[in-house]
């Protein structure tokens, strides 16, 4: 087993899902890096590192809504959904699935 076998890890997800995840992550990272002039990892805690404020979190909400055609409301407005790029990507994908009629929970 190779430690760099990307194909094996993607087999658990559909190719569309993997591409979508990567595209969402890249766009969020692009936005963060453009606004903060700093590089971020997908699992870096953006707020604990002192990198972002709660006011910036609202900018993130607006960016996610405009970029991905989602609406972030109610319980989804928790700071934990915006702590990491990974968390924001999961939020976007969950909201996109709900908007497409995949919300049964």
LOKE-974706 format. One record per residue (C-alpha): x, y, z; residue in three letters. Coordinates in steps of 0.02 Angstrom, whole numbers, plus 32768, in hexadecimal, padded with zeros to 4 digits. Layout:
residues N
{{X, Y, Z}, ala}
...
end
This chain:
residues 105
{{8000, 8000, 8000}, unk}
{{804B, 80A5, 7FC8}, unk}
{{8043, 8138, 803F}, unk}
{{801A, 81A6, 7FAB}, unk}
{{7F8E, 8143, 7F58}, unk}
{{7F0D, 81CC, 7F3C}, unk}
{{7E9F, 815B, 7ED2}, unk}
{{7E83, 80E2, 7F63}, unk}
{{7E48, 816B, 7FD9}, unk}
{{7DD1, 81B3, 7F59}, unk}
{{7D7C, 810D, 7F3B}, unk}
{{7D13, 8125, 7FD8}, unk}
{{7CC8, 81C2, 7F8A}, unk}
{{7C7B, 81D2, 7EDF}, unk}
{{7CEB, 822E, 7E64}, unk}
{{7C6A, 82BB, 7E5A}, unk}
{{7C6C, 82CE, 7F17}, unk}
{{7D2A, 82CF, 7F1D}, unk}
{{7D34, 8352, 7E93}, unk}
{{7CAF, 83BA, 7EE7}, unk}
{{7D07, 83AF, 7F8F}, unk}
{{7DAB, 83E4, 7F42}, unk}
{{7D5B, 8474, 7EE2}, unk}
{{7D02, 84B6, 7F7D}, unk}
{{7DA1, 84AA, 7FE5}, unk}
{{7E07, 8503, 7F60}, unk}
{{7D8A, 8592, 7F52}, unk}
{{7D81, 85AA, 800F}, unk}
{{7E40, 85A6, 801C}, unk}
{{7E4E, 8621, 7F8C}, unk}
{{7DD7, 8699, 7FE4}, unk}
{{7E2D, 8688, 808D}, unk}
{{7EDA, 86A0, 8044}, unk}
{{7EA5, 8736, 7FDD}, unk}
{{7E52, 878A, 8073}, unk}
{{7ED4, 875F, 80F8}, unk}
{{7F73, 875C, 808E}, unk}
{{7F9F, 86B9, 80E5}, unk}
{{7FA0, 85FF, 80B8}, unk}
{{7F28, 858B, 8112}, unk}
{{7F1B, 84CF, 8124}, unk}
{{7E71, 847D, 810F}, unk}
{{7E70, 8446, 81C6}, unk}
{{7EBD, 84E3, 8214}, unk}
{{7E4C, 8531, 829A}, unk}
{{7E37, 85DC, 824C}, unk}
{{7DF9, 862E, 82EB}, unk}
{{7E69, 85DC, 836E}, unk}
{{7F02, 8610, 830A}, unk}
{{7ECF, 86C6, 831C}, unk}
{{7EBC, 86CF, 8261}, unk}
{{7E05, 86FF, 825A}, unk}
{{7D80, 8758, 82C0}, unk}
{{7CC7, 8736, 82D4}, unk}
{{7CA8, 87CB, 8261}, unk}
{{7D0F, 8775, 81DB}, unk}
{{7CA4, 86DA, 81F6}, unk}
{{7C11, 873E, 81B4}, unk}
{{7C77, 8769, 8118}, unk}
{{7C93, 86AE, 8104}, unk}
{{7BD8, 868E, 810F}, unk}
{{7BB6, 870D, 8085}, unk}
{{7C42, 86C6, 801A}, unk}
{{7C04, 8613, 802C}, unk}
{{7B52, 8646, 8003}, unk}
{{7B85, 86A7, 7F67}, unk}
{{7C0A, 862E, 7F29}, unk}
{{7BAB, 858C, 7F43}, unk}
{{7AF5, 85BF, 7F38}, unk}
{{7ACA, 858A, 7FE9}, unk}
{{7A6D, 85DF, 8076}, unk}
{{7ABC, 85D5, 8122}, unk}
{{7A37, 85EC, 81A8}, unk}
{{7A07, 85C0, 8259}, unk}
{{7A6A, 8533, 82A8}, unk}
{{7AE7, 8535, 8218}, unk}
{{7B26, 85E0, 8251}, unk}
{{7B8F, 858F, 82DB}, unk}
{{7C46, 85C1, 82E1}, unk}
{{7C78, 8509, 82DC}, unk}
{{7C3A, 8501, 8228}, unk}
{{7CBB, 8585, 81F9}, unk}
{{7D51, 8551, 8263}, unk}
{{7DA9, 84F2, 81D8}, unk}
{{7DA2, 84E8, 811B}, unk}
{{7D6F, 8433, 8130}, unk}
{{7CDA, 8465, 819E}, unk}
{{7CA4, 84EA, 8122}, unk}
{{7CB3, 846F, 8091}, unk}
{{7C45, 83F2, 80EE}, unk}
{{7BC7, 847C, 8114}, unk}
{{7BBF, 84B2, 805D}, unk}
{{7BA9, 8400, 8020}, unk}
{{7B22, 83DB, 80A2}, unk}
{{7AC3, 8479, 8072}, unk}
{{7AD4, 8454, 7FB8}, unk}
{{7A8F, 83A4, 7FD3}, unk}
{{79FE, 83EB, 8038}, unk}
{{79D8, 846A, 7FB0}, unk}
{{79DA, 83DF, 7F2E}, unk}
{{7959, 837E, 7F91}, unk}
{{79CF, 8306, 7FE8}, unk}
{{79A3, 8341, 8098}, unk}
{{7945, 82BB, 80F4}, unk}
{{7990, 82D6, 819F}, unk}
end
